Amino acid sequence: MIEIPLNSFVRRTQDRTQLKVLVLNTGALLKRKGRSRNWILQADCSQISEILYKAQQVEEPSWQWFISELEKHKPQLSVNELVNLIKQEPLITLNQLIVKTDCTLAQAREAIDIVEWC
């Protein structure tokens, strides 16, 4: 679980109710830090990817700050983690893997080769 600080979340985003619903529908947790203006997003890698994808589809200009904060804190998956993901979803394509995990083409191909040859 990754924790991403979202300082002044309410002041920086418009239509934040829709953004909160979008986050909560992925299974991630968005909560206020005490009584301050700061919020914290708790999510795993796949939830962050899903939130990023859905938030970019809305094209709300004030959400660009939120999107950039998520991209800054999004961890890169190792080849072993990619292999595990492919084993969980054996029908995933190369492009779907790249979009879902934000990995490079070389990393995706390496992981698929490992799964296919082992």
Phi, psi and omega in degrees: 000131181253137176251124181243118179286136179236082183289133181057040182306313185293322182285332185271344184241141173263156179052045184292337177297317178295321178294319178297318179296318178301316180293313183293330179292342177274350183095358178283166182242127177240116183222155179280141181270097181065225179253014183276180177278355186271143180237163178228133174257125176247118183203161174263179186301315182292324178293319178298316178299317180295318179297315179301313181300312183291322180293324178290332179291330183288327179061039174275120184302325182288346179278352181299325176298314179299315180298317180293325177295319178294319180295326178295323186262358182287121181281152175273137180279146175280169179297322179297321178292324176295319178299315179299320178296319179294322178294327178287326180236078187296340181266008181292137179271169179300313180294320178297320179296318180295315180294317184291323186251350182060035178269171178278166178297319180297318179295318180296316179296319179299315181295318179294320177298319179298316181294318183289329184265350181253000000 
